[in-house]
């Protein structure tokens, strides 16, 4: 990934050139100006050569592992880029150093720096000469022609990279059988309609996309007049793709000599009036289909299947229902696939007891990735099935430089990495430096990437927006896995699959990007630029002479910072020092000499004080002291003009009222701040904050009524504000909100303190312009039923939390209120005794919680109307309510109160439990659940006759029911066992369409339970002799019925 190194360097050279005018203007000596002129001349020259090298590296990256000359050249370019980066960073380091001290000291430094500028210019000149030599040598690297994977017809895997790793045998279709049926249904449904449909299958490399498509393609292709399978190369040409399509569809003629227009015409004419199916395998970008779609007729039956690693390609599907994302295999399916491959020569395909522990270790490395399981299974298939033989294989894997990577998988995953744009390559490799299986927070990653220089501004986007786009891109390419999303759907944290991480680590180490220290006594820094410390024993790291180091990340809480002094002292170009979670109490003085430092994280550490010397870190962009022991910030903070994020809170933050960190005057100088959290309110501080118009996040604590005017002036200037948190000095303090005009850009609002009772309706109603507000947290607000209704102007809310904020006895949610609210928590409402939810209210609610509501004696009235609810949380409510829910009724009598909160989604999870119970007994509990589910979904409640009909069916008898009794509802219980029900109607043909509709409705319901429902119209004694359970649906509306 040398291309990424060069791309990053070009950005740094651009920044250096921007400082040219300032450097000339500050030069007081003619000799200094002359030396600077020579230096900047070499930078311009270097920029030109690096642009050429970047284009070369983009094409050569994929061949360097198979072409020794190319590999040597790429390494040489990377080395030159590192040397040049050191020169440029040293220049910026020296230039910044000139700004400190008095006039005499500055003059002395400038005289000394004349020699430095000349030396750096000479070094650049030598590097440029080497770059010229490399430019000449690159012609020696004959790029191999890209062997495109072609295919079509029956031999659709010819030349595919998946040829040796695809496992499409029937016995190996583990974990994808359900997806296979689903895909088959998409392809074969409604074949009588002359319409085209696009189905997409996406997931990370090796997840089984091609296996799934291949299996289903072989089954359904004979149902179409024409079928073709084409594997799309990453560097496809439209004309070549059309030729593949023509050959795949079996179009006769001399295709090789046709131009693009002729190819399109013959394909169109060949498919016109015919049903066809096409699989485009391994599609890398949407243009692959868009460029040829016009050559496919639209007025005929057509099915297109796209497989891809990218979510963007998956979006081409006809509808969201036609997008299939393949996930990793669960433990049971992983084991089954492993046994099918490793023990395929045995009839039972089972793992011997003596090998089970070793097999589990191998599977642990695979983490559910089908390709990895298949590769390791194939490797072990050719070994003797003995513990000693398998142990040798396991230890060999452990000793490989790519720990955890299974042979054969690297080739598949490496293709995804090579396809990354250079901007994403650095971001991706950086993620590998986090500990194995660790959860990487979105915000932390974004700040790392920005301060490391990986992110460049784009039109109409902030650096943060660009960085979040990169993160989403890595997720959509299946290189990162989402762990959690926040309550409005944004990625909150992610992780890297161990196999992908191991491949990335190998890349990072080989290319000098970064290295992980895990306690090795023979650890060598080499030329690595970034160090990830993941061991408490850091004595071997007591090294000096590591000027090339740019970042130190500590991922262990117990670290002796003194042992890092020599390394910190020599790492004068260090830009990132991340000590999050460590137990350090004070930073060594050497840290404040790191003029190149851009990121300093002390989050959740034991740091107690920051010295005035912090003001020397003039390039600092992120200072994170969230949840530390700091009481105040030094005056030197005001000198950090480049600061974008300033987080300084105490360890008890969010747990107590008051609080906040005292900040110095002159905070107004930090005009580039995007985040300021959490300052202690004062008239002077709020006056300074008014100058910070770029703030996106602002948190202020210990607010008093006397601060009203200053707060108002500060907030009025924050036209970009997204997150605002205001905390009063104590629970009885009234927040001065009546005169405050909140910015329309707000997305999250937190208010901890009372609101003026008389002004409350006016205050809340004035928020109607906050159409972007999605999160609202209120504490100690003293809301009641009347004032709460004013909050309903916030129709975009997704998350509402009331913490000791509600003093009313009743709480009502009218129809259509809070249509987007997904999370509602009410905590500390001492008088609340009645909650009413009208039909149509809270239509999107997923979670509902009541905590510390001692007078709440019954469930919210209308809770059964919440169709989307998944979780109800009750804690410290009235004992009477808990007793109602825990009450065990007499035998065959359901708990009706409990039935109200068994959500239909959770009924699905009850199916397995019901099946087991039905095998032993016939109870009323299952019937009560069925009755409740039917009411919520169909608005039909079972009559006793229907419940009896279900019991009759279960006993193997015939149930005859009259018209109007909704006979279809009686079949649920028997379908739980998977035995199914046959329904028959006796009637005239004109009734068949209506009756079929009824049958289909029940069929859909019962199939979800694993049962079946068949419909027949002209039944006779033969049907009965089969011994099948039968529902007789007799129409009494007909004269001869």
N, C-alpha and C positions, 0 to 999 in steps of 0.2 A: 504494500500500500504506500509506496514511495510517492505516488501521485498526491496523496493527502498531505505528506510532509512538505512537498513543493508548493502546493496550493496555500497552505498555512503561511509559508515563508513569503510568498508573493504579497499576501495581505500585510505582513509586517514591513516589507520593503515600502509598500505604499504609505504606511503610517510614518515611516522614517522620512520619506520625501515630503510629507506634509509639514514636518518640522524644519524643513530647509530654510524657509524665509526667517523663521524665528531665530534659528541658530546664527544666521548671518547678522541679523539685527542686533543680537546680543554680543557678538564678537567685538572685542575692544582692540584687538591687535590685527594688523594686516597679515602677519604670518599665520595667525589662526584662521582668518577668512580664506586664505589660500589653501591651507590644509583641508578645511571643510569642503572647499570647491572640488578638490581631488576626490574626497571621500564620496560626495553625492554623485559625482560623475561615474564612479565605479558602481554605485547602487543602480543607476539607470541602466548601465550596461548589463548588470547582473539580471535585472528584471526582464530584459529582452530575451536573454538566453534561457531563463527559467520558464518563460511562457512556451518556448519551443520544446524544452524538456518535458513540460507537463503534458503536452499533446502526445509526445513519444511514450511517456509512461502509461498513459491511459490505454494505449493499444498493447503495450508490452507486458503489462501486469499478468495477464492470463497465460503468457508463454514462458515466463522466467523460470518456472519449475521444470520445464522440459527442454529448455534451451540454455546451455551453460554460458554462452556468450552474452545472451540477453540478461541472465541472472547477474553476471559479473558487472555489467554496465548499470543495471538498476541499483545495485549495492553502491557503486561508485557515485552515482548521482545522489543517492540518499546521504552518503557521507559528506559530499560537498554541500548539500543543503543544510545539514547540521552545522558544519563549520561556518557557513554564511550566517545562519541564525545566531550563533554565538557572537559573531562580529557585530551584527546589528543590535542585539540586546546589550552588549557591552557599551556600544556607542550611546544608546538611550540611557543606560545606567550612569555613565560619566556625565552626560549632558544634564541629567536631573541633579547630580551631585553638585554641579556648579551653582545651583540656586540657593544653597545653604551657606550661612556664615556672613561675615561683614565684607566690606569692600576690599580690604587688603587680602583676606582669605580667598575671595573669589578671584582676584587678579593672580594670586599665586597658583591657584588651580588651573586657570586658563593658560598660563605660561607652560605649566606641566603638560596640559592636554594637547598642546601643539604637536608634541612628539607622539601622543596617543593617536590623534587623528591621522597623522602620517603613517603610523604603524598599521592602523586599521585599514586605511586606503590601500597600503601595500598588500595586506592579506587578501583584501577583496580582489585586487588585481591578479594575484596568483590563483585565486579560486576561479575567477572569470577565464583565465587562460586554460585551466583544467576543464572548465565547462565547454570551451571551444573544441578541445581535443575530444571530449565525449560526443559532441555534436557530429564530429567527423566519423567517429567510431560507430555511431548508431546505424550507419548504412551497412555495417558488417552483419547486423542482426536481421537476417531475412525472416520476416514474420511468417510462420506457418499459415497456410490457408485454413480458414475455419471450416472444420468438417461439420456440415449441417446435418442435423438428424432428420432424415426423410422418412416418409412412410405413406401407407395407404393400403386399402384392400385388406387382405387377410394378414399379410406380414407387416403389421403396423408398428412393430418395434424395431424394424431394421435400422441398425446404426444408433439406436437410442442409448443414452448414457445410463438408462435404467435397465439395460438388457440383463446384466448379471445380478442386479439387486431386487428386481421386481418379483414379488412372490404371489402370483395370481392363481395358484392352484386352489381348488375348491376347499380343501382342508385347511388352507392357510388364510382364509378370509375371516380372520378372527377380529371381532370388534367393529367390523364394517358391514355386517350382514343387514343391520337395520338401515344403514345408509344406502346399501345396494337396493333394497326394496323401495326405498324412498325415491332414489334416482330413477329406477325402473318405472315407478308410477308417474313421475314427471314426464318421462319420454313417451309412454304409451297411452296416457290419458287423452281423451277427446281427439283421437286420430281421425275421426270423421270430419272435424272442422279444418277448413283450409286456412290454417294459421301457422305462424312460425313462433317458436319458443326458444329462449336462451336459458340454459341452466349452467351455473358456475360452481366449481368445486375448488376451494382454496384452503391453504394451510401451510405450515412450515415445511421445508424440504425434508423428505423422508417420512411424511405423515401418512402416505398411502393413497395420494390423489390419483396417480396413474394406475395403481392396482385396482382401485374402485372403478374408475372409468373403463378400464380394459375388461373387467369382469362383466359389467353391465352391457358394454358395447357388443360383446360376443353373443349375449343373450338376445338382444333386441334388434340387431342389424337386419335380420331376415324379415322383420316386420315392415321394412321400408323398401321402396323400389331401388334406391341407390344409397350406398353407405361409404364413408371414407374416414380414415384416421390420419391426421397430419401432426407431426411434432414440429412446433415452431421454434426455430433457432433464435438465440438471443439477439444476434445481429442480422435478422432477416431482411431480405429485400422484397418488396411487394411483388415484383415480377416473378421471382423465384418461388414465392409462396403460392402464387396463382398456378404455376407449373405443377407444384406438389398437389394442389387441389385437383387439378385436371387429371393427373395420373391416378390419384386416389379414387376419384369417381369413375375411373375406367373409360375416360373419353378417348376415342380413337383419333388417329392422325399424328402428324409430325408436330408435337407440342413444343419441342425444344427451340424451334425457329420462329415461334409466334411472338408478336409484341404484346404488350400489356392489354391493349384494347381488344385485340383478337382473342386473347385468352379469356378475358371477361365475357365476351360474347358467346364463346363456345360453352363456357360453364353455365351461363344463364340459359341458353337454349337447351342444353342437356338436362337441366333440372326442371325446366318449365313443365308443369303438369304432372310432376312425379313427387312422390313422398321421398324425403331424404333425411339422413342423419349424418352429422359431421362432428367429429371430436377434434378440437384443437388443443393439443397437449402441451403443457409447459409454456404458457403464454406469459410474456414478461411485461407487456404494456398494452393499453387499450387500443392503440393504433393498429395492432396486428389484425383485429377484427374490423375496425372502422374502415380501414383502407380497402377491404374487399367486400364489405357487406352489400354494396350496391350491385354486385354481380350475382346476388341470390334473389330469385323471384319471391315476392311476398304473398302471392295469391295461391300458394300451395302448401301442403303439409311439410313443415320443416322443423327439425330439432337440432340445436347446436349445443354442444357441451364444451365448456372452457375449463381447463385446469390451470391453476396458477398459484404462486406463492404470495401474490399481492392482493390486498383487499380492493384496491382501485380497479383491478381487472374484474374482480367478483361483482362489482357494481354494475356491470354490463347486463346482468341477468334481467329477464323480462319483468320480474317482480321480486320483492324481498323474500317471498316464499321459495323462490327458485335459487337461492344462494345457500350452498352447503359448506359449512366450515368444519374441517376435520380436526378433531381434538386428539390429544394424546390418549393412549390406551389406559384403561384402569388396571389395577393390580391383577385382577383375575384374568382379564383378556390378555395382558402381557404374558402371564404365565402360560396360558393356553397356546399362544402363538409360539413362544419359545420352545415348548415341548413338541409342537407340530413340526418345527424345523430341525431341532437338535436330535430328536428321536424318531424321525420319519421312517426309518427302516424297521421300527418295531410296530407291531399291530396295534397295541394299546396306546402308543405315543405318550407314555407316562415317564416321569423322571424317577429314577431309582432313589430310594430313601437316602442312600449314602452320598448322593450328589445334590440333595435339596438345598443345603446351606450354601454351597458354592454357586448353584444356579441362582439363588436369591441375590448373591453379591453381584453376579453379572447383570441381572435385571435392574438392580439398583443403579448401575452405571447408565443403563439405557433410558431410564426415566420415562418409560411409556412410548418412546419413539419407535414406530414399527420398523423403519429401516435399520435402526441400530440393533433391534432385537433379531431381525432376520440375519444381519451380518454376523453377529456373535453366535447365533444359532448355527449358521452354516460353517463357521470356523470350528465349533465344537463337534459338529457332525462327523468331521474327518479325524477326530481324536478318539482314543480309546476311552470308553466311559468309566474311568476310574478316578478316584479323588486325587491321586498323585499327578495324573496327566492333566486333569482340569486345573489343579493348583498351579502347575507350571504355566499354563496359558494365562491364568489370572495374574500371576506375578510378572509375566512378560508385559502384559498390558499396563500394570502399575509402573513398570520401569521405563515405559515409553515417555518421550519428552512431552507428548500430548496426552497427559493423564486423563483418563475417563473417555477418550475418543476411541470409538470402535473402528478397526480397520475397514475401509470401504465407505464409511460414512463421510470422511473428510472430503472426498472427491465430490460428493453430492452437495454438501453444505458450502464448500469453497466457491462454487458457482454463484451462490447468493451473495457472498461477500465481494467477489470481484465485480458484481453488477452495481454495487453501491456507488453513488456519486461521491467525489472526493470530500465534499463537505460532510457527508454522513459517515465516512470511514473513520475519521478521528473521533466522532461522537460514539460510534459503535465500539471501537477499541477501548475507549475510556470506561465504558460500562463493565468490561471484563476485569477491571482492577478492583471492583467491589468483591467482598468475600463470597464464596460459593453459597448459592441459595439465598443470598441476602435480598431484602426488599429495598429497592432503590426508589426514593421519593422523587416525584417529578420536579419539584422546586429545587431540590439540591442538585440534581443533574443539570438543570437549565442554568443555574448560577455557575457551576463548574465549567460548562461549555462556553458560556459567554466570556468569563474571565480568562479562559485559556486561549481565546482568540479563534475558536472554532466557528463562531457565528458572525455573519456579516449582515448588515442592514439591507433590507430589500424594500422596494417601493411600497409605501403606505403601510409598512409593518414595523413594529418595534423588534428589538433583538429578542425579547421574550417570546413574542408571537412566532418569530422564525424558528427559535429553538424548540418550542412546543410542536411546531409543524414537523420538525426533524424527528422528535420523539414519536409522534404518531406514525410517521413514515416507517421507522424501525419496527414498530408494532405491526403495521400493516404488511410488512415484508416478512413477518413471522420470525424475526430475529430477537425480539423481546416479547415477553408474555405479560399480559396485564394481571396484576395481583388484585388491585382494588381500583374502583372508580369513585369519584366523589359523588355527591348527591345530585349533581346536575349532569353527570355522565362523562366528565373529563377524566383522563387517566390520572390517578392519584399516586399510584406506585406500580412498579413492574419488576420483573426479575429476568434473568437470562438462563435459559436451559443449560444444564451443566455441559452437555456435549457441544453446544454452540460456544459456550464460554471457554472451554478448553481449546477449541480451534482459534478463537480470538486471542487467547493468551499466548499461544504459540506465535501467532502473527505479531502481537505486540512485542514479544521478546526478540524475535528475529529481526524486527525492523527498528529496534531501539525506542519504540514508543513508550513502553512501560514494563515494569517487572514487579513481581510479588515477593516479599520477604516473609518466610514462614518459620524463621528460627535457625536456618542453616548456618553452620559454622564456616562454610566455604563460599558464602555468598559474595558475588562480585557485581559491582555496579556497571561495569563495562561502559557503554556509551548511552545507557538508558536515560530517557528524559523524565520519567515519572516513576516514583517509588510508592508502592502500597505496602504498608507495614501491618502484618496480620499475626504478630507474635509479641509476647511481652518481653522476651529475651532479645533486646536490641543491642547488646554489647558488641556483637560482630559488625554492627553498622557504624561503629565509632570510627568513621573514615573521614579523611579530608581529601582535598583534590578532586571534588566532584562538581566542578564549575558548570558542567553540562546539565545538571539536575534542574528541572523546571517545576516539579510538583512533588509534595510529600503528603500522603494520605494515611492517617493513623486510624486503623479499625480495631483497636484494642483499648480497653479503658485504663489498664495499668501500664503506664509508660513513663519511664524516667527521662524527662525532657533534657536533663543535664547530659545524658549520654549522646544526645543528638547535637550538642553544641558544636563539635568539630565539623560535622557535616553541614550544619546551618551556616557556620562561619565561612565555609568555602563555597557554599551554593549562593553566590552573590546575585545570580540571575533568577533565583526562585520566584515563581509567580503565584503559586498556590501552596498554602499551608493549612491543611484541614485536620484539626485536633478535636473534632466533635466527639463528645462522650468520654473524653479522657479525664483523669483525676487531677490534672495539673492545677496548681493554685496561682502560679505566677509565670509569666513568660520571661525567658532569658533576654538580656539586653541585645544580644546579637540579632534577634528577630527584627528589631527596629532599625537595622542597617540594610534591610532587604528592600532597596528602593524600587525593585521591579515587582514587589509583591502586589497582587491584585485581589487575592481571595484569602481571607483569614477567618477561619471558623473556630469559635470556642464554645459552640452550642452545647448546652447540657454538660459543661465541664465544671471543675471546681474553682475556676478563676475568680479571684477576689478583688483584683485591682488592675487597672490599665494605667500605665505611666504617661506622663506628658510626651514622652518620646514617640508615642504612636503617631503624632503629627508629622513625623519624618517619612511615613509611608505614603508619599504623595500620589502614588499610582493606585492606591487601594480602591477597589470598586465594591467589595462586599466585606462588611464587618458584622459577623454573626455572633452575638453574645446572648442568645436567647436562653432563658432559664439558667442563669449563672448566679454567682453571689455578689455581683456588682451592685453597688448602691448609687454610683454616679459615673459619669463619663468625664474625662479630662478636657481641658481647654484645647488641647492639641487636635481634638476631633474636628474642630472648625477649619483646620487647614487642609482637610482631605477633600479637595475640590472635585475629584473624580468619583466620589462615593455615590453608588446607586442604591445600595441596600444597607440599612442600619437597623439591626435588631439588637435590643438590649433590654432584657426583662429579668426579673428575679425568679428564683426557683419556685416561689409560691404563686406565680402569675396565673390568672384565671381561677384561682381558688379562694382569693380574698378580695374584699373591696379595698379601695385606696391603691397603694403601691405606686409603681412607676419609677423610672430612672431619672435622676436629675441630670440635665444636659446643660452645657455651657452656653453663654451668650455667643453671638455671632454664628449661630446655627443657620442663619439666613444665607450664609455664604455657600451652603451646599445645595445649590439650585438644581443639580442633576439628580437629586434623590428621588427614587421611585417608591421606596418603602421606609417608613419610620415607625418603629414599634419598640417599647411603649414608654412614652415620655411622661414625666410627672408634670402636671399642669401648673403653670404660673403665668402671671400677666406678661412677663418678659418672654417666656418661651413661646406662648401662643402668638405673640407679636412677631417673633422671628419665623415661626412656622408659616405665617401668612405669605412669606416670600417663596415658599416651596411649591410652586404651581404645578410641578411635574409629578407630584405624589400620586401613586395608585393605591397604596395602603397606608393608613394612618391610624395610630392607636394612642389615645391619651387617657391618663389615669389621674385619680385624686382631684377630679373636677369639682368646682364649687360654683354657686350661683354668681359670685362676683366675676367669674371668668366669662360670662355670657357674651359680652360685646366682642371680646378678643377672639373667642371661639367662632363666633359668627363671621368675623372678618377673615379668619383663616380658612374656614370651609368654603366661603364664597369664591376664593381664588383657586380652589382645587378642581379644575374643570375636567380632570382625567380620573378622579377618584373612583375606585372600584370597591374597596373594602374600608369601612369606617367602624371603629370600636371606641366607645366612650364609657368610662367607668367613673362613677361618683366617688367622693372621698369616704362615704359610709352609706349604709342602707337607708338612712333617713334623709339623705341629701336629695334635693329635687334637681333633676337635670334641666338646664336652661335650653329647652328645645322649642319653645313657642315662637321664638324669633329666628330660628335656624332654617334656612332654605337649603335642603339637601340636594346635591348635584344629581342630575338625571342618570348619570353613568353608574350609579351605585348598583352593585350586585349583591353585596353582603353588608348587613347592618347589625351591630351589636350594641345594645344599650343596657348598662348595668347601673340602675338607680331609679328613683321614683320619677314619675311624670306628674306635672301639675294637674290635679284632679279636675278643676274647673275648665282648664284649657285642653284637656286630653282629647275630646272629640275633634276639636279644631286642629290639634297637632297631627293626629292620625289621619284625618281627612286630607290634610295638606300633602300627604305622601302619594296622592293619586298619580302624580307624574312619574313615579319611580317604576316605570314599566320594565326595567331590566333587573329589578330586585328579585332575587331567587331565595336568599337566606335571611331570616330575621330571628334574632335571639333577644329576648326581653327578660330582664330580671328586676324584681322589686318594683315593678311598674304600677301596681295597684289598679289593674284593669278590672272592670266589672262587665256585666252582660251588655249594657248599653255601649260602653266605650269599645268593647271587643268587636262589636258589629262594624265599627268604623274601619277596622283592619281589612275588611272584605273588599276594599278598593284595590288591594294588592293582589290582583288576579294572576300574576305571574309567579307567585311564591311556590317554591318547591319544598322548602324546609322551614318549619316554624317551631320554635322552642320557647316555652313560657316557664321561667324558673322563679318560683315565689313571686310570680307576676300577676296572678289572677286571684281576686278576692270575692268574686261573685258566687252565688249559690247555684245558679243555673247557667248552662252554656249551650247555646243553640247554633247549629249550622244549617242555615236555610238552603233550599234547593239552589243549585248552580253556584254555591259559594266555594271559593278556593278550588277551581277546576284542575289546577296543575299541582296542587300540594301532594307530595309523596311521603313526607315525614312530619309527624305531629307529636310533640312531647309536652306534657303538662306535668310540672313537678312543683310540689309545695303549694297546693291549693286547699287550704284548711277547711273552707266552707262549701266546697263544690259537692253537691249531692245529686245532681241530675244533669245528664248530657243527652241532647237530642240531635240526631242526624237525619235530616229529611232526605227523602229519595231524590237523587240527583246531585246531592252535595258530596264533596270530597271524592269525586269520581276517579281520581288517580292515586288515592292514598294507599301506600304500601305498608307503612309501619305506624302504629298508634300506641302511645305509652301514657300511663297514668302512674305517677310516683308520689308518695306522701300526700294522698288525698283521703284522709281518714273518714270522711262523711260519705264517700261514694259507695253506696250499698247495692247498686245494680249496674248491669252492663249498660252502655249507651243505648238508648232507644233508637232503633233503626240501624244498628251495627250490621245487621244482615244485608243492608243495602250496599255495603262497601264491597263491590265486586272484585277490586284489585288487591285487597288487603292480604298481606302475607304474615304479618307478625302483630300480635297484641301483647303488650307488656304491662303487667300489673304488679306493683310493689307497694307495700304499706298502705293499702286501701282498707276499707271497712272489713272487719272480720265477717260480717254478714254476707258480703259478696264472695269472699273466698269460700265460705261454707256452702253457698249455693252451687259453686262450680265444682266443689269437691264432694258434694252430696252423692252418695251411692244409692240409687233408687232400688226399689224392690225388683225381684226377678221379672224379666220381660217388660219392664217399664223404663223407657229412656229418660235421660236427664235433658229435658227440653231446653233449659238455660244453657247448658253446655253445647247443645246442638247449634245454638245461634252463632257460635264463634268457631265452628269447624268450617273453615273456608273451603271452597270447592277445590282449590289447588291442593290443599292438604288432604282432601278426600282421596286424591290419586295415590298418595303415599300410604293410605289405609288399605289399598286393594290387596296387597300381599298379606297383611294381617288378617283381613276378612277371609281370604281363601283358606288360610290355615285354620281359622276358627270354624268355617263352614264344613271342613273335613271332619270336625269332631262333633259339632253340635248345631242346633238351629236356635239362634238368639234374636232378641228384639233390637239389639244395638245396631246391627247392620241395617235393619229395616228403617230405623230412625234416621240414620245417616243418609240413606237413599232418599227418603222422603224430604229431608232438608235440602239436599242437592237438587232434586227435581224442582222444588219451589223456587230456588234461586236462579236456575238456568232456564226453566220452561214456564215458570209462574204457574205450575200445576202441582197440587198436593195430592199424594196418594190417598185414596179411600181405603177403608179397611178391606173391602172386597179385593182390591188390587194387591194389597199386602198378602192376603190369603192366597190369591192366585199365584204369587211368587213362591209361596211355600209348597203349593200343589205341584208346580213345575219342578221344584227341587226334589220332590219325592218321586218323580218319574211318571206323573199322571198327566192327563189332558185337562186343560183349563178352558172352559167355554165361557165367554164373557159377552155381555150385551153391548150394543152400540152406545157410545157415550161414556163408557167406563175407562177409556184410555188404556186399552189392553196392552199397548206397547210399553207402558211403564212397569208392567209386572215382571219383565224378563231380566232385570238387572242381576238379581241374586244368583241365578243359575249361570249367567255369563262369567261370574267371578271365578268359577271353577274351570273355565275354558271349554266346557262341554257344549255350550251354545243352545240356541232355541230355534226352532223352525216355526215360522208364522204362516198361516194360510188364510186366504179369503175365499168365500163362496159368493160369487156375484157375476154380473154381466161385464163384458169387455169394456164398456164405457166407463166402468168404475176403476179400471186397472191403473190409470195414471195417478189418480188420487191415492189409491192404496199403496202404490209403489213409493210415492212420496213419504208416506208414513213409514214404510219399511226402511227406506234409506235413512231417515232420521234416527231410528233406533239402531240401525246397523252401525252408524257412525259412533253412537254412544257406547254400544257394547263392544265394538272392536278395540276401544281404548282400554278395555279391561281384559283383553285377551280372548274374548268369546266370539261367537258368530251368530248371525241372524239371517235366515234365508226366507225368501218370499215365494210362495207358489199359489196359483189361482184355481187350478182344477184338480183338487186333491181327491183321493178316493181311498179305499181300504188298503191298497198297496202301500200307501204312505204310512198308514198306521202300523202295518206289519213289520216295518223296519225298526220299530221299537224306539223311535226318536221322540223326544219331548216336543209337544206341539201346542201352540196357542191357537185356538180357533177364533178367528175374527169374523163373526157372522153378521152380515148386514141385514138388519130388520127393516131397512127403509125401502127395500125392493118388494114389489107385489108378490113375487114368487120366492122370496128370500128364505 
